């Protein structure tokens, strides 16, 4: 470790590359803001300790393959950045933004880079010292002072989008490239604002503070020190490494442990390239949706469930298995005879609240067969599986933008995501891996999973981990199956059998589970079906059914779901606070509780195509039906007659301008009949359904007292 060094010292006669075992640029808003504030607020008479940079000289066997750097390596030493890449990446992007801001300022219009100054350096010197050097003889080759090793999408993005090199061609964009882009946008915007407030000369002060006052501990790792171990054990101050990133480093490290007699160098290089390509594909898939990147470790855990085994999982059991057991260095070496008998093992007494279902304590006995010594083929097979699985993992989350699913599969996968998929992702990933697009059995299983989730969890309110370990186990059973078709038949049968508890002896649906749940929603001051958390999913499915025979969608799911506390897209047809004679005439004779039951009953709830609930509120039904216009004929708000298909159906049901208790009952029964047909249920007699709808009293219709009748106008608004 040398004394503290400035950025100018660090970049002097050095080339920096991020090695292939590291992640991409991960800094976000918090870290960028902190960097900017540290720099701007720094008194230029003082210094700022920025952290440790750990580097290791790149061996000649590696640099010999670096075509663009060959001409410069004679005078510049190439280094891998083992720790500190986030800071170096940020510095490089910031300096590029600084150069662009100075060059584009009107005061420098028409002036060459050799004649524009930033502090004591010309812009051409800044570029050469910190960003890029152009080979002087032919001026074709550009060598970047900082970048990524190998064929990394982030390096291409850095060159063409951040450093503005021309003719990029097609660029791969990932979550990490989005972070690079965000950093440049952030610094460009803030530098421009700073210039407006402080003048263009103020950028020279910033440049000098960054290059002269930001100090680093530069740590050069000795050749005898293993760079892979260093990377894995160092403290990464910016952002904790994900398990997926640690695993990549570990796999590459393991390839270095085999002796030349065991594995030739060219074979090791092939495996290492495969690992790099695989992680590139994984990060490409995880980051394909830039606005909603998928979590690294969720993917790795789901793959572990499918590839190895499922036993009772707590916390980070899966990564401990991968790093400490299966892919540990000791697995590569010959087994040593080590005694641990004299060790006193003690376990901390903890309250175990992380219980799974009853069979979670089983060891399923489906562990992958592991040799006494981990072979290179074991590593290769595992990496192949990860690569194959990545695109299907993406497809499970974003089916409509995936090319590996048929249109029908995209539709049902969308439904599974809407109904909240729970623990089925490993099984679905295995299903996609072992079947072809358009396979009828694939579609059958997806439909069975959606039905299982809706019936078991959304209607019958089973615990969220009900049968979870069973379906984790089935994920690996399917993945390793030699007879996939037979295995799928068994899985479909199990999905059906696991719903047997939801049926009466005569085969009808046991509505008591759902009714017990709904009863609580209808309790004192309760809102009934309006408070059912899965009401949106159910009503959206009904809307989709109506759409089949009527045309294009009236509203999209993403526009229908809102914050849990904001339910304005669900309308009470008979309103929450009815005040007019219209409602009093039709509902005034019911008790206060009965009126509350009518309001919260399923048939009285309607999804709106537009957020007009606040405008409809307590209007009479005829007014809710029709579009409301002002005296100039301008539309004030829409009505049911030009709304969603459900709204149109209600408008037709009330075409006589009547919305009565009977119509709430009829529509509620119709919705339950749809539920029966859609999820293959038999909910029994009409009286059972009326009981579920909380409308059994309609056959009795007791007359309210005068006091209750007058209370109609005093009921509080929801």
C-alpha positions in Angstrom: 0.0 0.0 0.0 1.5 3.3 -1.1 0.8 6.7 0.4 -2.3 8.5 -0.7 -2.3 9.3 -4.3 -4.2 11.8 -6.5 -6.2 10.8 -9.5 -3.5 12.4 -11.7 -0.9 10.0 -10.1 -3.2 7.0 -10.4 -3.9 7.5 -14.1 -0.3 8.2 -15.0 1.0 5.7 -17.5 -1.7 3.1 -16.6 -4.6 1.4 -18.4 -7.4 0.1 -16.3 -9.8 -2.7 -17.2 -12.6 -4.3 -15.2 -12.0 -8.0 -15.3 -14.6 -10.4 -16.6 -15.5 -11.8 -13.2 -16.9 -8.5 -11.9 -20.4 -7.1 -12.2 -21.3 -4.0 -14.2 -21.8 -0.4 -13.0 -24.2 -0.5 -10.1 -24.2 2.9 -8.6 -27.6 4.6 -8.4 -29.0 7.9 -7.4 -27.8 7.8 -3.8 -24.2 7.2 -4.6 -24.1 9.7 -7.5 -25.6 12.4 -5.3 -23.1 11.7 -2.5 -20.2 11.8 -5.1 -21.4 15.2 -6.5 -22.0 16.7 -3.0 -18.5 15.6 -1.8 -16.9 17.2 -4.8 -18.8 20.5 -4.9 -18.7 21.1 -1.1 -15.0 20.3 -0.8 -12.9 23.3 0.1 -10.2 23.5 -2.5 -7.6 24.0 0.2 -8.5 20.6 1.7 -8.3 17.0 0.5 -10.9 14.3 0.4 -10.2 10.6 1.1 -12.0 8.7 -1.6 -11.2 5.1 -0.7 -9.1 2.1 -1.7 -8.3 1.1 -5.3 -7.0 -2.4 -5.5 -5.4 -3.3 -8.8 -3.3 -6.1 -10.3 -1.1 -6.0 -13.3 -2.6 -7.9 -16.3 -0.3 -10.8 -17.4 1.1 -10.7 -20.9 -0.8 -13.9 -21.8 -3.9 -11.9 -21.5 -2.8 -8.6 -23.0 -1.5 -10.4 -26.0 -5.2 -10.7 -27.1 -5.9 -7.0 -26.6 -5.6 -5.7 -30.2 -6.6 -2.1 -29.5 -4.1 -1.7 -26.7 -1.0 -3.4 -28.2 0.6 -0.2 -29.6 0.3 1.5 -26.2 1.2 -1.3 -23.8 4.9 -0.7 -24.4 4.6 2.6 -22.5 1.5 2.1 -20.3 1.0 -0.7 -17.8 -2.4 -2.5 -18.0 -4.1 -3.3 -14.7 -7.2 -5.1 -13.6 -9.3 -3.2 -11.1 -10.0 -5.7 -8.4 -11.8 -3.3 -6.0 -12.9 0.2 -6.7 -14.4 -0.1 -10.1 -17.6 1.8 -9.2 -15.5 4.9 -8.2 -13.3 4.7 -11.2 -16.2 4.3 -13.6 -17.9 7.3 -11.9 -14.7 9.4 -12.2 -14.4 8.5 -15.9 -18.0 9.4 -16.7 -17.8 12.6 -14.7 -14.6 13.8 -16.5 -16.2 13.0 -19.9 -19.2 15.2 -18.9 -16.8 18.0 -17.7 -15.0 17.9 -21.1 -18.3 18.0 -23.0 -19.6 21.0 -20.9 -16.5 23.0 -21.5 -16.2 22.2 -25.2 -19.9 23.0 -25.9 -19.9 26.3 -24.0 -20.6 29.3 -26.4 -17.4 31.0 -25.2 -15.4 28.1 -26.7 -17.2 28.0 -30.0 -14.8 27.4 -32.9 -11.8 26.9 -30.6 -9.8 23.6 -30.9 -9.3 21.3 -27.9 -5.6 22.2 -27.9 -6.5 25.8 -27.1 -9.3 25.3 -24.5 -8.2 25.0 -20.9 -9.6 23.2 -18.0 -7.5 24.3 -15.1 -3.9 24.1 -16.2 -4.5 21.4 -18.8 -5.9 21.7 -22.3 -9.0 19.6 -23.2 -6.8 17.5 -25.4 -4.5 16.7 -22.4 -7.5 15.9 -20.2 -8.9 13.5 -22.8 -5.5 11.9 -23.3 -4.7 11.6 -19.6 -8.0 10.3 -18.4 -10.3 9.1 -21.2 -8.8 7.9 -24.5 -5.6 8.0 -26.5 -5.7 7.9 -30.3 -2.8 6.0 -32.0 -1.0 8.9 -33.7 0.4 7.2 -36.9 -2.9 6.1 -38.6 -5.4 7.7 -36.1 -7.7 4.7 -36.4 -7.2 2.8 -33.1 -8.5 4.3 -29.9 -7.3 3.0 -26.6 -9.3 3.9 -23.5 -7.6 4.6 -20.3 -10.5 2.9 -18.5 -12.9 0.2 -19.7 -14.0 -3.4 -19.4 -12.3 -6.6 -20.4 -13.5 -8.9 -23.1 -16.7 -8.6 -25.1 -18.7 -6.8 -22.5 -21.8 -4.9 -23.5 -21.0 -2.3 -20.9 -17.7 -1.5 -22.6 -19.4 -1.0 -26.0 -22.0 1.2 -24.3 -19.3 3.2 -22.4 -17.3 3.8 -25.7 -20.2 4.8 -27.9 -22.9 6.3 -25.6 -20.7 7.8 -22.8 -17.5 8.6 -24.6 -19.2 9.4 -27.9 -17.2 7.2 -30.2 -18.8 7.2 -33.7 -20.6 4.3 -35.5 -21.7 2.1 -32.7 -23.9 -0.3 -34.7 -26.3 -2.3 -32.5 -25.7 -1.9 -28.8 -26.9 -4.3 -26.1 -28.6 -2.5 -23.3 -28.9 -3.9 -19.8 -29.6 -2.7 -16.3 -25.9 -1.9 -15.9 -25.8 0.1 -19.1 -28.8 2.0 -17.9 -26.8 2.9 -14.8 -24.0 4.2 -17.0 -26.5 6.3 -18.9 -28.1 7.6 -15.7 -24.8 8.7 -14.4 -24.0 10.6 -17.5 -27.4 12.3 -17.5 -27.1 13.1 -13.8 -23.6 14.7 -14.2 -24.5 16.5 -17.4 -27.5 18.1 -15.9 -25.9 19.2 -12.7 -22.7 20.5 -14.4 -24.8 22.6 -16.7 -26.8 24.0 -13.7 -23.5 24.7 -11.9 -22.2 26.7 -14.9 -25.3 28.8 -15.1 -25.0 29.7 -11.4 -21.2 30.0 -11.2 -19.8 30.6 -14.7 -17.7 28.4 -17.0 -14.5 29.1 -15.1 -15.9 27.3 -12.1 -15.4 24.0 -13.9 -11.6 24.5 -13.7 -11.9 24.5 -9.9 -14.0 21.3 -10.0 -11.5 19.6 -12.3 -8.6 20.5 -10.0 -10.4 19.3 -6.9 -11.2 16.0 -8.5 -7.8 15.3 -10.0 -5.6 16.9 -7.2 -7.7 16.7 -4.0 -9.6 13.4 -4.2 -7.1 11.0 -2.7 -7.0 7.2 -2.9 -5.1 4.4 -1.3 -3.7 2.5 -4.4 -3.1 -1.1 -3.5 -1.2 -3.2 -6.1 -1.8 -6.9 -5.5 1.3 -9.0 -5.7 1.5 -11.9 -8.2 1.6 -14.4 -5.4 -1.7 -13.1 -4.1 -4.8 -14.7 -5.6 -6.9 -12.0 -7.3 -10.0 -14.2 -7.2 -9.8 -14.6 -3.5 -9.0 -10.9 -3.1 -12.1 -10.0 -5.1 -14.4 -12.3 -3.1 -13.2 -11.2 0.3 -12.6 -7.5 -0.1 -15.1 -5.0 1.3 -17.0 -3.5 -1.6 -18.0 -0.1 -0.1 -20.4 1.1 -2.8 -22.9 -1.7 -3.1 -22.9 -5.3 -1.8 -22.1 -7.9 -4.4 -25.0 -10.1 -5.3 -24.8 -13.9 -4.8 -24.8 -14.3 -8.6 -21.8 -12.1 -9.0 -20.0 -13.9 -6.2 -20.8 -17.3 -7.9 -19.4 -16.1 -11.2 -16.1 -15.2 -9.6 -16.0 -18.5 -7.7 -16.6 -20.6 -10.9 -13.8 -18.8 -12.7 -11.6 -19.2 -9.7 -12.2 -22.9 -9.6 -11.0 -23.3 -13.2 -7.6 -22.0 -12.1 -7.2 -24.8 -9.5 -7.0 -27.7 -11.8 -3.4 -28.7 -12.6 -2.1 -28.6 -16.2 -2.0 -32.4 -16.1 -5.7 -32.5 -15.2 -7.0 -29.8 -17.5 -5.1 -28.2 -20.3 -5.0 -24.4 -20.5 -7.0 -24.1 -23.7 -9.8 -26.1 -22.1 -9.8 -23.8 -19.1 -10.0 -20.9 -21.4 -12.9 -22.4 -23.2 -14.8 -22.9 -19.9 -13.9 -19.4 -18.7 -15.3 -18.0 -22.0 -18.5 -20.1 -21.5 -18.9 -18.6 -18.0 -18.4 -15.1 -19.3 -20.9 -15.7 -22.1 -23.4 -17.2 -19.7 -23.2 -14.3 -17.3 -23.5 -11.9 -20.2 -26.7 -13.7 -21.3 -28.0 -13.8 -17.7 -27.5 -10.1 -17.1 -28.9 -9.3 -20.5 -32.1 -11.2 -19.7 -32.3 -9.9 -16.1 -31.9 -6.3 -17.4 -33.9 -6.5 -20.6 -36.7 -4.5 -19.0 -34.7 -1.4 -18.1 -37.5 0.0 -16.0 -38.1 -3.2 -14.0 -34.8 -5.2 -13.8 -35.1 -8.7 -12.4 -33.3 -9.6 -9.1 -30.1 -11.5 -9.5 -30.5 -13.7 -6.5 -34.1 -14.5 -7.0 -33.1 -16.1 -10.3 -30.2 -18.0 -8.8 -32.3 -19.3 -5.9 -35.0 -20.5 -8.2 -32.5 -22.2 -10.5 -30.9 -23.9 -7.4 -34.3 -25.3 -6.4 -34.8 -26.7 -9.9 -31.2 -27.9 -10.5 -30.1 -29.4 -7.2 -32.7 -30.2 -4.6 -35.3 -28.7 -2.3 -35.0 -29.0 1.4 -36.2 -26.6 4.0 -34.9 -23.2 3.0 -34.0 -20.5 5.4 -32.4 -17.2 4.5 -29.3 -17.8 2.3 -29.1 -21.6 2.5 -28.9 -21.9 -1.3 -25.8 -19.7 -1.7 -24.1 -21.3 1.2 -24.7 -24.7 -0.5 -23.4 -23.4 -3.8 -20.3 -21.6 -2.4 -19.4 -23.6 0.7 -20.4 -27.1 -0.5 -20.8 -27.8 -4.1 -18.6 -25.2 -5.7 -16.1 -24.8 -2.9 -12.3 -25.0 -3.6 -12.1 -28.1 -1.4 -14.4 -29.9 -4.0 -11.7 -29.5 -6.6 -8.9 -30.8 -4.5 -8.5 -34.4 -3.5 -10.3 -35.2 -0.3 -8.1 -34.7 2.8 -8.5 -36.8 5.9 -9.4 -34.1 8.4 -10.8 -34.9 11.8 -13.3 -32.5 13.5 -14.2 -34.8 16.4 -12.6 -32.6 19.0 -14.5 -29.5 17.9 -17.2 -28.5 20.4 -20.2 -27.5 18.2 -22.7 -25.1 19.8 -25.8 -23.7 18.2 -27.5 -20.5 19.1 -30.9 -21.0 20.5 -33.4 -19.2 18.3 -37.2 -19.0 18.0 -37.9 -20.8 14.7 -40.8 -18.9 13.1 -39.7 -19.6 9.5 -41.8 -22.7 9.2 -42.8 -24.1 5.8 -45.6 -26.6 5.4 -45.7 -30.1 7.0 -43.4 -31.8 4.5 -40.8 -29.1 4.6 -38.8 -31.2 7.0 -38.3 -33.9 4.5 -35.0 -34.4 2.7 -36.3 -35.4 -0.6 -33.4 -37.5 -1.7 -33.1 -36.0 -5.1 -29.7 -34.4 -4.7 -27.7 -34.2 -7.9 -25.1 -37.0 -7.9 -21.8 -35.4 -6.9 -18.4 -37.1 -7.5 -15.7 -37.2 -4.8 -14.0 -34.5 -6.8 -15.8 -31.8 -8.7 -15.0 -32.1 -12.4 -14.8 -29.3 -15.0 -17.8 -31.0 -16.7 -19.8 -30.5 -13.5 -19.0 -26.8 -13.8 -19.7 -26.7 -17.5 -23.1 -28.5 -17.2 -24.2 -26.1 -14.4 -23.2 -23.1 -16.4 -25.1 -24.4 -19.5 -28.2 -24.9 -17.4 -28.0 -21.3 -16.0 -27.7 -19.9 -19.5 -30.6 -21.9 -20.9 -32.8 -20.9 -17.9 -32.2 -17.2 -18.1 -34.4 -16.5 -21.1 -37.3 -18.5 -19.6 -36.9 -16.7 -16.3 -37.4 -13.4 -18.2 -40.4 -15.0 -20.1 -42.1 -15.9 -16.8 -42.1 -12.2 -15.7 -42.6 -10.5 -19.1 -44.4 -13.0 -21.3 -45.7 -10.5 -23.8 -42.1 -9.4 -24.8 -40.7 -13.0 -24.9 -40.2 -14.9 -28.1 -40.1 -18.3 -26.4 -43.9 -18.4 -25.6 -46.8 -18.9 -27.9 -49.6 -16.3 -27.8 -51.8 -18.5 -25.7 -49.0 -19.2 -23.3 -48.3 -15.4 -23.0 -52.0 -14.8 -22.1 -52.1 -17.4 -19.3 -48.7 -16.4 -18.0 -50.0 -12.9 -17.8 -52.9 -14.2 -15.7 -50.6 -16.1 -13.4 -48.5 -12.9 -12.8 -51.7 -10.9 -12.1 -53.0 -13.4 -9.6 -49.6 -13.3 -7.8 -47.5 -16.3 -8.8 -46.1 -17.2 -5.3 -43.7 -20.1 -5.2 -44.4 -21.5 -8.7 -41.6 -19.8 -10.6 -39.1 -22.6 -10.3 -41.7 -25.1 -11.6 -42.7 -22.9 -14.4 -39.0 -22.3 -15.4 -38.5 -26.1 -15.5 -41.7 -26.4 -17.5 -40.5 -24.0 -20.1 -37.1 -25.6 -20.3 -38.4 -29.2 -20.8 -41.3 -28.5 -23.2 -41.6 -26.8 -26.6 -43.5 -23.6 -27.4 -47.1 -24.5 -28.2 -46.9 -27.9 -26.4 -50.6 -28.6 -25.3 -49.3 -30.1 -22.0 -47.4 -26.9 -21.3 -50.5 -24.9 -21.7 -52.5 -27.4 -19.6 -50.1 -27.1 -16.7 -50.1 -23.3 -16.8 -53.9 -23.2 -16.7 -53.8 -25.7 -13.8 -51.4 -23.5 -11.9 -53.5 -20.4 -12.3 -56.6 -22.3 -11.2 -54.8 -23.7 -8.2 -53.6 -20.3 -7.1 -57.0 -18.7 -7.5 -59.0 -21.4 -5.8 -56.5 -22.4 -3.0 -55.2 -18.9 -2.1 -57.7 -16.3 -3.4 -60.9 -18.1 -2.6 -60.2 -20.6 0.1 -57.5 -18.5 1.8 -54.9 -21.2 2.2 -51.6 -20.2 3.8 -49.2 -18.7 1.3 -46.7 -21.7 1.8 -49.4 -24.4 1.4 -47.7 -27.3 -0.5 -44.8 -25.1 -1.4 -42.1 -27.7 -0.8 -44.0 -30.2 -2.8 -44.0 -28.0 -5.9 -40.3 -27.0 -5.3 -39.6 -30.7 -5.4 -41.6 -31.2 -8.5 -39.6 -28.5 -10.3 -36.5 -30.7 -10.1 -38.4 -33.8 -10.8 -39.6 -32.3 -14.1 -36.2 -30.8 -14.9 -34.4 -34.2 -14.5 -37.3 -36.3 -15.9 -36.6 -38.9 -18.6 -40.3 -39.1 -19.5 -41.5 -35.5 -19.5 -45.0 -36.2 -20.8 -45.7 -38.7 -18.0 -44.2 -36.3 -15.4 -46.5 -33.5 -16.6 -49.5 -35.8 -16.3 -48.5 -36.5 -12.7 -48.0 -32.8 -11.9 -51.4 -32.0 -13.4 -53.0 -34.7 -11.3 -51.2 -33.4 -8.1 -52.5 -29.9 -8.8 -56.0 -31.3 -8.9 -55.6 -33.6 -5.9 -54.2 -30.8 -3.8 -57.5 -28.9 -4.1 -59.6 -31.9 -2.9 -60.0 -30.1 0.5 -61.9 -27.3 -1.2 -64.7 -29.7 -2.2 -67.7 -31.1 -0.4 -68.4 -34.9 -0.4 -70.8 -34.5 -3.3 -68.1 -32.7 -5.4 -69.5 -29.2 -5.0 -67.2 -26.3 -4.0 -66.9 -25.8 -0.3 -68.0 -22.2 -0.2 -67.6 -22.0 3.5 -63.9 -21.2 3.3 -64.5 -18.2 1.1 -67.7 -17.2 3.0 -65.9 -17.2 6.3 -63.3 -14.8 4.8 -66.0 -12.6 3.2 -68.1 -12.6 6.4 -65.2 -10.8 8.1 -65.3 -8.2 5.3 -69.0 -7.7 6.0 -68.5 -7.3 9.7 -69.4 -4.1 11.6 -68.8 -1.2 9.2 -67.2 -3.6 6.8 -67.2 -3.0 3.0 -67.9 -6.6 1.9 -66.6 -7.7 -1.5 -65.2 -4.2 -2.0 -62.5 -5.1 0.6 -61.6 -8.4 -1.1 -58.0 -7.9 -2.2 -58.5 -10.1 -5.3 -61.6 -8.3 -6.5 -59.7 -6.5 -9.2 -58.3 -9.8 -10.6 -61.8 -11.3 -10.6 -63.5 -8.4 -12.2 -60.7 -8.0 -14.8 -61.1 -11.6 -15.7 -64.8 -11.1 -16.2 -64.1 -8.0 -18.3 -61.7 -10.2 -20.4 -64.5 -12.7 -20.9 -66.9 -10.1 -22.1 -64.1 -8.7 -24.4 -63.9 -12.1 -26.3 -67.2 -11.5 -28.1 -67.0 -7.7 -28.3 -63.6 -6.6 -29.6 -60.6 -4.8 -28.2 -59.9 -4.1 -24.6 -61.6 -1.2 -22.9 -58.9 -0.9 -20.2 -55.5 -2.4 -19.5 -54.5 -4.3 -16.3 -51.7 -1.8 -15.5 -54.3 1.0 -15.6 -56.8 -0.9 -13.5 -54.5 -1.8 -10.6 -53.9 1.1 -8.2 -52.4 1.6 -4.8 -54.2 -0.6 -2.2 -55.7 2.4 -0.5 -56.8 4.0 -3.7 -59.8 2.0 -5.0 -61.3 4.7 -7.3 -61.4 2.3 -10.2 -64.1 0.1 -8.5 -67.5 1.8 -8.5 -70.4 1.2 -6.2 -73.4 1.4 -8.4 -75.8 1.8 -5.5 -73.5 4.5 -3.9 -71.7 4.7 -0.6 -73.6 7.7 0.5 -77.0 7.7 -1.2 -78.9 10.9 -0.7 -81.4 11.4 -3.5 -85.0 10.4 -3.6 -84.1 8.0 -6.4 -82.1 5.8 -4.0 -84.4 6.4 -1.1 -87.3 5.1 -3.0 -85.6 1.9 -4.1 -83.6 1.1 -1.0 -85.1 3.1 1.9 -87.1 0.3 3.3 -84.1 -1.9 4.2 -82.3 -1.8 7.5 -79.0 0.0 7.7 -77.1 -3.3 7.8 -79.0 -4.6 4.8 -78.2 -1.5 2.8 -74.6 -1.9 3.7 -74.7 -5.6 2.5 -76.3 -4.4 -0.8 -73.6 -1.8 -1.3 -70.7 -4.3 -0.7 -72.3 -7.2 -2.5 -70.5 -8.5 -5.6 -73.2 -7.5 -8.1 -73.1 -3.8 -7.0 -69.4 -3.4 -7.8 -68.2 -2.3 -11.2 -64.8 -1.7 -12.8 -64.5 1.6 -14.6 -62.6 2.1 -17.8 -61.7 5.6 -16.7 -61.1 7.0 -13.2 -64.4 8.7 -13.0 -65.6 7.2 -9.7 -65.1 10.5 -7.9 -67.2 12.3 -10.4 -70.1 9.7 -10.4 -70.2 9.3 -6.6 -73.8 9.5 -5.5 -75.5 10.2 -8.7 -78.8 8.5 -9.6 -78.4 5.5 -11.7 -79.8 7.1 -14.9 -77.2 9.9 -14.5 -74.4 7.4 -14.0 -75.4 5.6 -17.2 -75.3 8.6 -19.5 -72.5 10.9 -20.5 -72.8 14.2 -18.6 -72.3 17.4 -20.6 -72.3 21.1 -19.8 -74.5 23.7 -21.4 -72.1 24.1 -24.3 -72.2 20.4 -25.1 -68.7 19.7 -23.6 -68.3 16.3 -21.9 -67.9 16.8 -18.1 -67.6 13.1 -17.4 -68.2 9.7 -19.1 -71.0 7.4 -18.2 -71.5 3.6 -18.2 -72.9 3.8 -21.8 -69.4 4.5 -23.2 -67.3 2.7 -20.6 -65.9 -0.8 -20.1 -67.7 -3.9 -21.3 -68.8 -4.4 -17.7 -70.2 -0.9 -17.6 -72.0 -1.5 -20.9 -73.5 -4.7 -19.5 -74.7 -2.9 -16.4 -76.1 0.0 -18.6 -78.0 -2.6 -20.6 -79.2 -4.4 -17.5 -80.6 -1.0 -16.3 -81.8 0.2 -19.6 -85.2 0.9 -17.9 -83.3 3.4 -15.7 -83.7 1.1 -12.8 -81.0 -0.1 -10.4 -82.7 -2.2 -7.7 -81.8 -4.8 -5.1 -83.1 -7.5 -7.5 -80.6 -6.3 -10.1 -77.8 -6.4 -7.6 -78.8 -10.0 -6.8 -79.1 -11.0 -10.5 -75.8 -9.5 -11.4 -74.1 -11.1 -8.4 -75.5 -14.5 -9.3 -74.3 -14.0 -12.9 -70.8 -13.2 -11.7 -70.7 -16.3 -9.5 -71.8 -18.4 -12.5 -68.9 -16.9 -14.4 -66.6 -17.9 -11.5 -67.9 -21.4 -11.7 -67.3 -21.6 -15.4 -63.9 -19.8 -15.4 -62.4 -21.9 -12.6 -64.3 -25.1 -13.0 -66.3 -25.0 -9.8 -69.8 -26.1 -8.8 -70.9 -23.6 -6.1 -74.2 -25.4 -5.4 -77.7 -24.0 -5.1 -78.8 -20.5 -5.5 -79.5 -20.2 -1.8 -75.8 -21.0 -1.1 -74.8 -18.4 -3.6 -77.1 -15.8 -2.1 -75.7 -16.6 1.3 -72.2 -15.9 0.0 -73.4 -12.7 -1.6 -74.9 -11.7 1.7 -78.3 -11.2 0.0 -80.4 -14.0 1.6 -82.5 -11.4 3.2 -83.9 -10.3 -0.1 -86.5 -13.1 0.1 -87.7 -11.6 3.4 -87.1 -7.8 2.9 -88.0 -6.6 6.4 -89.2 -3.0 6.5 -86.9 -0.6 8.2 -88.0 1.6 11.0 -88.6 5.3 10.3 -85.4 6.1 12.2 -83.4 3.7 10.0 -85.0 5.1 6.9 -84.0 8.6 7.8 -80.5 7.4 8.6 -80.0 6.7 4.9 -78.8 10.3 4.3 -76.5 10.2 7.4 -74.3 7.2 6.5 -70.7 8.2 6.3 -68.9 8.4 3.0 -66.3 5.7 2.4 
